[in-house]
Amino acid sequence: MSSRAVGRPSNTAERREEIVDALLSVMSRTGYEQATIALIAREAGLAPGLLHYHFQTKQEILIALVERIVARRDRRLAARLSAAGGDPRDQLLAFVDAHVALGDDADPRTVAAWVVVGAEAVRQPEVRALYTEAIASSLARARALVAACLRQEGRSTRNAGRIAAAIVSAIEGAFLVHASAPGTLPDGYAAPTLRRMVAGLLEREVET
């Protein structure tokens, strides 16, 4: 159970954030279907009735969680890109690191929850719309970074979209296996392996 006291004063925004974070924790352990209102309330240190005061349904909490995951991903990516400087290849590698590198800004709960979100996107149209938008945004950003890198290196950008799709697919695949079969992949493998994959894909493109 959360260490937060049930009676601690909090405004509506703070309470909603606590509830969303509780769903993140529970869902990362049990999946969405088993994340009952009672379990979410216990994780948040709240009475179940208070959850319904802030969210009418469990799905509303899920939607808020998806929006929060995407917003935090975008902030992490912006920070990594800013730290990378202006070199296009460094920017592209920062994109990879922002998604799969270990570090203080990594959250294993979010990885597990994101895989569950992908599964729920198959079942729930509203979740599917948000998930599709998030993937499309990642693809667009990756494609722009790949194209910039290829242009700087004097290579054809014809396959920039396909390279971006391979990168995003590899990232999502790493999330899936990490969450669904924990312990089967080597610790910390994803970022260096995807970096080498990116280098290989770029170097295969012909010079213009």
Residue pairs with C-beta under 8 A, 6 or more apart in sequence:
1 42
1 43
1 45
2 18
2 22
2 42
2 43
2 44
2 45
3 45
4 18
4 44
4 45
5 45
6 45
6 46
6 47
10 18
12 54
15 46
15 50
15 54
16 54
16 55
16 64
18 44
18 45
18 46
19 40
19 44
19 46
19 51
19 54
19 55
19 61
20 61
20 64
20 65
20 68
21 44
22 40
22 41
22 43
22 44
23 35
23 40
23 43
23 58
23 61
23 62
23 65
24 65
24 68
24 69
24 109
24 110
24 113
25 43
25 109
26 35
26 39
26 40
26 43
27 35
27 62
27 65
27 112
27 113
27 116
28 108
28 109
28 110
28 112
28 113
28 116
28 179
29 112
30 39
31 116
31 119
32 62
32 116
32 119
32 120
35 58
36 58
37 48
37 51
37 52
37 58
38 48
40 51
40 58
40 61
41 47
41 48
41 50
41 51
44 51
51 61
55 61
55 64
59 124
59 126
59 127
62 117
62 120
62 124
62 127
63 126
63 127
63 130
65 113
65 117
66 117
66 127
66 130
66 131
66 134
67 130
69 110
69 113
69 114
69 117
70 130
70 134
70 137
72 107
72 110
73 98
73 99
73 134
76 98
76 105
77 94
77 95
77 98
77 99
77 141
79 98
79 105
80 94
80 95
80 97
80 98
81 91
81 94
81 95
81 98
83 94
84 90
84 91
84 93
84 94
85 91
87 152
88 145
88 148
88 149
88 151
88 152
89 149
89 152
89 153
89 202
91 145
91 148
91 149
92 142
92 145
92 146
92 148
92 149
92 198
93 195
93 198
95 141
95 142
95 145
95 167
96 167
96 171
96 191
96 194
96 195
96 198
97 191
97 195
99 138
99 171
100 171
100 174
100 175
100 190
100 191
100 194
101 190
101 191
102 188
102 191
111 175
111 178
111 179
112 178
112 179
114 175
114 179
115 175
115 176
115 179
115 180
116 179
117 127
117 131
118 131
118 172
118 176
120 127
121 127
121 128
121 130
121 131
121 132
122 128
135 168
135 172
138 168
138 171
139 161
139 164
139 165
139 168
142 163
142 164
142 167
142 168
143 160
143 161
143 163
143 164
145 164
146 157
146 160
146 163
146 164
146 167
146 202
147 157
147 160
149 202
150 156
150 157
150 160
150 202
150 205
151 157
153 202
154 207
154 208
155 202
155 205
155 206
155 207
155 208
156 205
156 206
156 207
156 208
157 205
158 205
159 205
163 198
163 201
163 202
163 205
166 197
166 201
167 194
167 197
167 198
167 201
170 194
170 197
171 190
171 194
174 185
174 190
174 194
177 184
177 185
178 185
178 190
